[in-house]
Amino acid sequence: MNIDRTLRSVVAVHSKIPEDAFTAGSLGTRREGSGVVIRNNGLVLTIGYLITEAEEVWLTTNDGRVIPAHALAYDQETGFGLVQALGRLDVPPLDFGNVAKADIGDPVMMADGIGQFVQANIVAKQEFAGYWEYLLDEAIFTAPAHPSWGGAALIDADGKLLGIGSLHLQMAAKGGGSADINMVVPIDLLPPILDDLLNRGQVNKPPRPWLGAFSAESDGEVVVMSVAEGGPAEQAGLRRGDVISEIRDDEVDGLADFYRKIWESGSAGAEIPMRVLRNGREAWLRVKSADRSSFLRKPDLQ
């Protein structure tokens, strides 16, 4: 692998979000991270939270050039975001690697848009459930962690792109203690949806039902940490500390199972009946779900 050439394909991403945007309070109005050039025309793949509701996006190349860009799409299910450079990047695109052939223990490199890279190894490929109603059947986890992970490129030994950095987490280490790791969204999730994202700004299928509940798993139980202001969960009366025990008379077995039961209820707008435990008492709530994207400012298609 030619490291210098590979690093040229990773750019810095800077975005500005309006103060009244839905995600401004949780994600901030100034966001910085990285993205990867995946086509010769300046198409950049990044992690979606960097560009959600962005009114301005700028890309900085490895040699310091600053190029204006446009937020094309954010896919809620995968977490990927797409950005189109509005000027010449003159940066080679990265080819996609084969995630199925990537094994635990394989050497990889995590690289960001300002030239920093970390030599790492794949430490796990497994299901990941995020507190914001997000689920990957098989995420990639790497260690040691990159300090600037958002939108960073996970690159295999052949210089090909395996995924996009999403989170910094900790996992239990052998012998006790914990180790810092990165969670990466695998690149094989992109090709099936790429044309839709480019042509429509979203995947061509009904959106999933969204509750607006931020939840955690504790000993197999799903506990509500908070609810989105004005979201379906808040409107239905779901509260911090509620334990969600059943969806439509089916027992909830952890966070991933909770999400799957919600999404099996139909498309956005479906009513979700749930049993919750609150201060030692049972209560039934009916949450009328929504399309998460309807709460967000949408990028203009150009």
PLY file of the C-alpha trace (Angstrom):
ply
format ascii 1.0
element vertex 302
property float x
property float y
property float z
element edge 301
property int vertex1
property int vertex2
end_header
0.00 0.00 0.00
1.23 3.48 -0.91
0.37 5.31 2.32
0.96 8.80 0.93
-1.35 8.20 -2.03
-3.97 6.63 0.23
-3.90 9.54 2.67
-4.56 11.95 -0.22
-7.93 10.27 -0.71
-9.07 11.23 2.81
-10.23 14.82 3.26
-11.25 16.93 6.24
-14.96 17.78 6.49
-16.21 20.97 8.16
-19.90 21.81 8.39
-22.04 24.62 9.76
-25.54 23.89 11.05
-28.27 26.46 11.81
-28.81 27.15 15.51
-32.50 26.23 15.24
-31.82 22.86 13.58
-33.27 19.79 15.29
-29.80 18.29 15.93
-28.04 21.54 16.86
-28.40 20.95 20.59
-27.14 17.37 20.55
-24.52 17.46 17.80
-23.53 21.13 17.77
-23.59 23.80 15.09
-19.94 23.40 14.06
-18.87 19.87 13.21
-15.50 18.59 12.06
-14.37 15.19 10.90
-13.25 13.38 7.78
-14.52 11.89 4.55
-13.23 9.65 1.78
-13.23 10.45 -1.93
-14.96 7.53 -3.65
-15.42 8.86 -7.22
-13.35 10.95 -9.61
-16.06 13.63 -9.72
-15.42 14.62 -6.09
-18.03 12.47 -4.39
-17.09 12.06 -0.73
-18.37 9.43 1.70
-18.50 10.44 5.36
-20.41 9.67 8.53
-23.84 11.22 8.43
-23.88 13.06 11.75
-21.21 15.45 10.44
-23.49 16.80 7.73
-27.01 16.33 9.12
-28.93 19.59 8.54
-25.77 21.34 7.31
-26.21 24.67 5.54
-22.51 24.91 4.69
-19.92 22.19 4.04
-16.23 22.67 3.28
-13.63 20.05 2.37
-9.90 20.44 3.02
-7.50 18.31 1.04
-4.31 16.75 2.38
-2.26 19.56 0.79
-4.34 22.30 2.43
-6.74 23.34 -0.33
-10.24 24.29 0.87
-13.15 23.40 -1.46
-16.84 24.24 -0.95
-19.17 21.23 -0.96
-22.82 20.27 -0.82
-24.47 17.77 1.55
-26.20 15.30 -0.77
-27.70 12.68 1.52
-27.75 11.11 4.96
-28.96 7.53 5.28
-30.47 6.95 8.71
-30.18 3.16 8.61
-26.48 2.82 7.80
-25.30 6.16 9.14
-23.50 7.06 5.91
-23.46 10.61 4.56
-22.59 11.78 1.04
-20.99 15.09 0.12
-20.35 16.47 -3.35
-17.34 18.75 -3.84
-18.29 21.90 -5.77
-14.77 22.40 -7.07
-11.94 20.23 -8.31
-10.44 18.08 -5.60
-7.82 16.45 -7.85
-7.73 13.58 -5.38
-7.74 9.87 -6.36
-10.77 7.89 -5.19
-10.34 4.87 -2.95
-11.51 1.49 -4.18
-13.79 -0.55 -1.94
-12.42 -3.55 -0.11
-14.14 -6.85 0.66
-15.54 -6.73 4.18
-16.58 -10.40 4.07
-12.95 -11.42 3.67
-11.72 -9.17 6.47
-11.01 -11.30 9.54
-10.52 -10.59 13.22
-6.83 -9.89 13.75
-6.25 -8.46 10.28
-4.01 -5.37 10.17
-5.80 -2.19 9.11
-5.18 1.55 9.08
-7.55 4.25 10.30
-6.80 7.57 8.58
-8.33 11.03 9.03
-8.45 14.08 6.80
-5.51 15.93 8.33
-2.97 13.21 7.64
-3.10 11.38 10.96
-3.29 7.61 10.82
-3.28 4.74 13.31
-2.06 1.24 12.53
-4.63 -1.06 14.11
-6.22 -4.49 13.97
-9.78 -5.70 13.61
-10.79 -6.91 17.07
-14.45 -7.79 16.39
-17.16 -7.99 13.74
-20.50 -8.11 15.49
-23.93 -6.58 16.02
-24.06 -3.04 17.33
-27.11 -1.27 18.79
-26.83 2.48 19.35
-28.90 4.46 21.84
-30.34 6.69 19.06
-32.49 3.92 17.46
-29.66 2.60 15.32
-28.63 -0.96 14.60
-25.97 -2.65 12.50
-26.12 -6.39 12.01
-22.33 -6.54 11.78
-20.19 -3.52 12.61
-16.38 -3.55 12.50
-14.42 -2.78 15.66
-10.73 -1.85 15.62
-8.00 -1.17 18.18
-6.09 0.90 19.08
-8.56 3.74 18.58
-7.99 6.76 16.35
-8.39 10.04 18.27
-10.26 11.65 15.34
-12.60 8.87 14.30
-15.65 10.62 12.85
-15.73 9.95 9.11
-12.20 8.51 9.14
-11.30 5.84 6.59
-10.73 2.23 7.61
-8.26 0.89 5.08
-7.07 -2.68 4.57
-3.54 -3.89 3.82
-4.14 -3.46 0.08
-5.10 0.20 0.45
-8.83 -0.40 -0.06
-11.68 1.12 1.92
-13.36 -1.20 4.45
-15.56 1.32 6.23
-16.14 4.73 7.76
-15.39 5.59 11.38
-18.40 6.32 13.55
-17.68 6.02 17.28
-15.07 5.82 20.01
-15.95 3.11 22.55
-14.39 1.03 25.26
-14.32 -2.74 25.52
-13.22 -5.06 28.28
-9.57 -5.99 27.90
-7.98 -9.33 28.67
-6.66 -9.37 32.19
-9.06 -6.68 33.33
-9.42 -3.02 32.57
-10.65 -1.65 29.26
-9.33 -0.81 25.81
-10.25 2.09 23.54
-11.72 0.97 20.22
-13.40 2.45 17.15
-16.72 1.32 15.71
-16.76 1.43 11.91
-19.69 1.24 9.49
-18.76 -1.43 6.89
-18.47 -0.28 3.29
-20.48 -3.22 1.92
-23.66 -1.46 3.11
-23.15 1.37 0.60
-23.32 -0.15 -2.93
-26.96 -1.38 -2.61
-28.18 2.12 -1.70
-25.71 4.42 -3.47
-27.75 5.08 -6.62
-30.84 5.93 -4.57
-28.86 8.32 -2.39
-27.39 10.06 -5.42
-30.64 10.29 -7.40
-33.21 10.77 -4.64
-31.30 11.88 -1.56
-32.69 8.86 0.31
-33.25 5.14 -0.10
-36.33 4.30 -2.16
-38.39 2.48 0.47
-40.78 3.46 3.26
-38.98 5.01 6.24
-38.76 3.08 9.47
-40.91 4.08 12.44
-39.02 6.38 14.82
-39.87 7.03 18.46
-37.39 9.69 19.46
-36.29 7.70 22.52
-32.65 7.47 23.58
-32.24 4.15 25.36
-29.62 1.93 26.92
-29.43 -1.75 27.76
-28.87 -2.77 31.37
-28.80 -6.47 32.24
-30.95 -7.18 29.19
-33.48 -4.48 30.03
-34.13 -1.44 27.83
-34.04 1.74 29.91
-35.03 5.15 28.54
-32.28 7.73 29.14
-34.07 10.68 27.53
-36.57 11.55 24.81
-36.28 13.95 21.88
-38.09 17.22 22.47
-41.30 17.24 20.45
-40.76 13.66 19.27
-43.29 10.81 19.32
-42.03 9.30 22.59
-42.31 12.59 24.47
-45.78 13.22 23.07
-46.90 9.75 24.20
-45.62 10.30 27.74
-42.50 8.11 27.74
-40.11 9.32 30.44
-36.51 9.06 31.55
-36.08 5.92 33.67
-38.92 3.97 32.07
-38.09 0.32 31.44
-39.62 -0.91 28.18
-40.61 -4.53 28.80
-43.00 -5.41 25.95
-43.86 -4.30 22.44
-47.29 -5.45 21.28
-47.44 -8.24 23.94
-43.98 -9.53 22.95
-41.29 -9.39 25.60
-38.34 -7.15 24.77
-34.98 -8.93 24.99
-32.37 -6.20 24.85
-31.83 -3.08 22.77
-31.40 -4.74 19.37
-34.56 -6.78 19.86
-36.41 -3.61 20.91
-35.48 -1.88 17.65
-36.35 -4.86 15.50
-39.77 -5.14 17.12
-40.44 -1.45 16.45
-39.36 -1.69 12.82
-41.43 -4.85 12.28
-44.52 -2.80 13.18
-44.68 -1.26 9.70
-43.42 2.00 8.25
-43.19 5.44 9.86
-46.54 6.46 11.33
-47.31 3.00 12.73
-48.65 2.99 16.28
-46.40 1.17 18.73
-48.09 -0.20 21.88
-45.61 -0.83 24.67
-45.61 -1.90 28.30
-43.31 0.09 30.55
-42.27 -0.28 34.17
-42.21 3.05 35.98
-41.38 3.38 39.67
-42.30 -0.24 40.21
-45.64 0.02 38.43
-46.75 -1.12 34.98
-48.18 1.24 32.38
-49.23 0.82 28.75
-48.39 3.53 26.23
-49.26 3.86 22.57
-46.59 5.76 20.65
-47.52 7.03 17.21
-44.19 6.75 15.42
-42.85 9.23 12.89
-40.36 9.54 10.05
-37.16 10.75 11.72
-36.12 12.69 8.63
-39.30 14.79 8.80
-37.81 16.52 11.88
-34.59 17.42 10.02
-33.66 20.14 7.60
-33.10 18.44 4.27
-30.21 19.08 1.87
-31.20 20.56 -1.47
-30.76 18.21 -4.41
-28.49 19.78 -7.01
0 1
1 2
2 3
3 4
4 5
5 6
6 7
7 8
8 9
9 10
10 11
11 12
12 13
13 14
14 15
15 16
16 17
17 18
18 19
19 20
20 21
21 22
22 23
23 24
24 25
25 26
26 27
27 28
28 29
29 30
30 31
31 32
32 33
33 34
34 35
35 36
36 37
37 38
38 39
39 40
40 41
41 42
42 43
43 44
44 45
45 46
46 47
47 48
48 49
49 50
50 51
51 52
52 53
53 54
54 55
55 56
56 57
57 58
58 59
59 60
60 61
61 62
62 63
63 64
64 65
65 66
66 67
67 68
68 69
69 70
70 71
71 72
72 73
73 74
74 75
75 76
76 77
77 78
78 79
79 80
80 81
81 82
82 83
83 84
84 85
85 86
86 87
87 88
88 89
89 90
90 91
91 92
92 93
93 94
94 95
95 96
96 97
97 98
98 99
99 100
100 101
101 102
102 103
103 104
104 105
105 106
106 107
107 108
108 109
109 110
110 111
111 112
112 113
113 114
114 115
115 116
116 117
117 118
118 119
119 120
120 121
121 122
122 123
123 124
124 125
125 126
126 127
127 128
128 129
129 130
130 131
131 132
132 133
133 134
134 135
135 136
136 137
137 138
138 139
139 140
140 141
141 142
142 143
143 144
144 145
145 146
146 147
147 148
148 149
149 150
150 151
151 152
152 153
153 154
154 155
155 156
156 157
157 158
158 159
159 160
160 161
161 162
162 163
163 164
164 165
165 166
166 167
167 168
168 169
169 170
170 171
171 172
172 173
173 174
174 175
175 176
176 177
177 178
178 179
179 180
180 181
181 182
182 183
183 184
184 185
185 186
186 187
187 188
188 189
189 190
190 191
191 192
192 193
193 194
194 195
195 196
196 197
197 198
198 199
199 200
200 201
201 202
202 203
203 204
204 205
205 206
206 207
207 208
208 209
209 210
210 211
211 212
212 213
213 214
214 215
215 216
216 217
217 218
218 219
219 220
220 221
221 222
222 223
223 224
224 225
225 226
226 227
227 228
228 229
229 230
230 231
231 232
232 233
233 234
234 235
235 236
236 237
237 238
238 239
239 240
240 241
241 242
242 243
243 244
244 245
245 246
246 247
247 248
248 249
249 250
250 251
251 252
252 253
253 254
254 255
255 256
256 257
257 258
258 259
259 260
260 261
261 262
262 263
263 264
264 265
265 266
266 267
267 268
268 269
269 270
270 271
271 272
272 273
273 274
274 275
275 276
276 277
277 278
278 279
279 280
280 281
281 282
282 283
283 284
284 285
285 286
286 287
287 288
288 289
289 290
290 291
291 292
292 293
293 294
294 295
295 296
296 297
297 298
298 299
299 300
300 301
